[in-house]
Amino acid sequence: MIILSIISLFILAFSLMFKKYTFRWLTGVGVYMVLFTLGTAITELHLSSVHYQWPAQRAAYFVQLNTPPQEKANSLLCHVTAISRKDSLGVASIGKKILLYLTKDPDSRKLRQGDQLLFFGQIDPPRNKGNPEEFDYASYLLHQGISGTAFAYSGNWKQTAHDFSRSLKQIALDYRSHLLKNIKEMGFFGDDYAVLSALVLGYQNDLSEEIRESYSISGASHVLSLSGLHIGFLYVLLEFLLSFANRNKRMIVFRQILIVLILWSFAFVTGLLPPVVRSVIMFSLIALSRLRNNRPVTLNTLAVAALFMLIYNPFYLYDISFQLSFLAVAGIVIIQPRLYQLIKTENRLLKYAWGVMSVSIAAQLSTTPILLYYFSRFSTHFLLTNIIVVPLVSGIMYLAIFTILLGFFPVIQSYFALLLKLSIRLLNGTVVFVEHLPFSSIDNIHVNKCETATLYLILLFGGCYLYTRKRKMLLGVLTGFFILILFQVEEKQRLQNIHSIVFYNNRNCPAIHLIESRETSYLFSAEKDSIQQKLSYTAGRFWKKIKLKPPQTLPSSYSASGIWRRDDLLSFGGKTICMVKDHSWNNKTADTPLPLDYLYICKGYRGKLAWLTPLFEIRKVVIDSSVSDYYREAFKKECTSLGIEFISLSEKGAYQIIL
């Protein structure tokens, strides 16, 4: 870092000292290198403030709830700040944010924001499970400022006090909770309430999986995330309402400052959500930039907004909403004007329709590569969706804000609430209609980081050709497509041999995946019910990536070509596996130990490996993540003493054997 800083400053100083035409490019290189070094330093500083060396043993932690608990399938999730730790060495201050999971019980359901708890447990740093093609959850948490995760069972925690003081963000969340309550009092329930809360206040906890999937397939999922699109609607509305204040310089200054204040007030009542704050910062800078000659949005304005935001928090760069917002606006600024000029008409209706379509196409072009990278889906009817949905969402936002402001006139508010409810149902109905159209989406389009970068290079050269009409830009486009084909061929060859055995790291469902081909695979599990459903989150992305058909669950007795099972014994691909999940092997004898490639130990077995050595000639032990910490360490020590190789799934991640 120091060497890079010195080099950057040297190049910049050299370019400024020797102002020769031949060295003019050095100034740009020097500035870029200085900014890159500065960004790297700020990022490292933020990372160091998040990282914390948590002790390996359990301790007593004093924490405070920053938000109300969120109900999950099997627990309650609490965003807390770990204030201090008490152990045999004394009391140590911490001050780090962690995720605390509590078992569901009457006491945990009563917890509120501001409650202070004392719990006994172990806090682990964010880490991935190591399953193939899984989401990088550890990096996601670190970029969100989360330093660790912990779980506390009933009886291992207690509420000690309540902090009645509130930070600015907590006060904002209180206001948002009050507005959510008002929406329910206006008669909104179910999907109507969930969609309206997401559109206007950014509250997505009540969105069902069905409605999320409908919006995703139809290409309208972006409207459910309160961010740049919605702040843009509000900005346009304010510009229109205050357009009269355009007579002199003072009025223009008053108008833009008032717009900024209203935007930040809106961000406050929506709970100061990070995507909303980022979008408000961007549009605030855009509003202030228009103080000079009332200029439209330019790339320089956008770049300055991004620069200030990344200086404040470089982790914004890793946020999907930040990437999509800036890429969409950049696409609209660069592509839309030239695209709009391709079709000229005097008809107002057609002119408006083409304006919406050109904006949609420009935003879609600029965001498609990164959408494919994150979601592996392309919505084919995005134009149809946006022509209907975008104007409808803008109308719903304006109507919702006006309806909420009519709280002092309940009779009038009830009529507007009815109109708002009909608009929400029209929106949902439109989305569901588009979802069920033929070929509404193309799924399982997997691109990696290099392919995503190549797609943006193709867009860059294509855009340059539209502006310059130089043929060498077309050569850049063709070269990009050629590189993309090479990446795809390499990826296809890499995934050609999928004949394998996979031990997944899933403590809730110990399972072995026996992959024979893309059409045929089997699950050998200690569980009996809903095995595919329990593994879908763990391995779903991997199955889609290799285009695997849904696996079959092996019955307790099965025999076919290349595969054989009897209870807990299995033979597949020339490998012999035994799953040990209870004490059913106790008190059994064998004349000759059975050669065993893998002994798979799951939760339920609390014996010793020495008890099994008379029955099996064990080559390798696989310790499932469902095994408790105590028994995992005991099995590891015993494997070492017996000279048997072992792998712990909870520590090393999923284990795949290519056959």
Buried (B, 14 or more C-beta within 10 A) or exposed (E): EEEBBEBBBEBBEEBEEEEEEEBEEBBEBBBEBBBEBBBBBBBEEBEEEBBBEBEEEBBBBBBBBBBBBEEEEEBBBBBBBBBBBBEEEEEEEBEBBBBBBBBBEEBBEEBEBBBBBBBBBBBEBBBBBBBBEBEEEBEBBBBBEBBBBBBBBEEBBEBEEEEEEEEEBBEBBEBBBEBBEBBEEBEBEEBBBBBBBBBBBBBBEBBEEEBBEBBBBBBBBBBBBBBBBBBBBBBEBBBEEBEEBEEEEEEBEEBBBBBBEBBBEBBBBBBBBBBBBBBBBBBBBBBBBBBEEEEEBEEEBBEBBBEEBBEBBBBBBBBBBBBBBBBBBBBBBBBBEEBBEEEEEEEEEEEEEBEBBBBBBBBBBBBBBBBBBBBBBBBBBBBBBBBBBBEBBBBBBBBBBEBBEBEEEEEEBEEBBEEBBEBBEBBBEBBBBBBEBEEBBEEEBBBEEEBBBBBBBBBBBBBBBEEEEEEEBBEBBEBBEEBBEEBEEEBEEEEEEBBBBBBBBBBBBBBBBBBBEEEBBBBBBBBEEEBBEBBEBBBBBBBBBBEBEEBEBBEEEBEEEEBBBEEBBBBBBEBBBBBBBBEEBEEEEEEEEEEBBBBBBBBBBEBEBEBBBEBBEBBBBBBBBBBEEEBBEBBBEBBEEBEBEBBBBBEBBBBBBEB
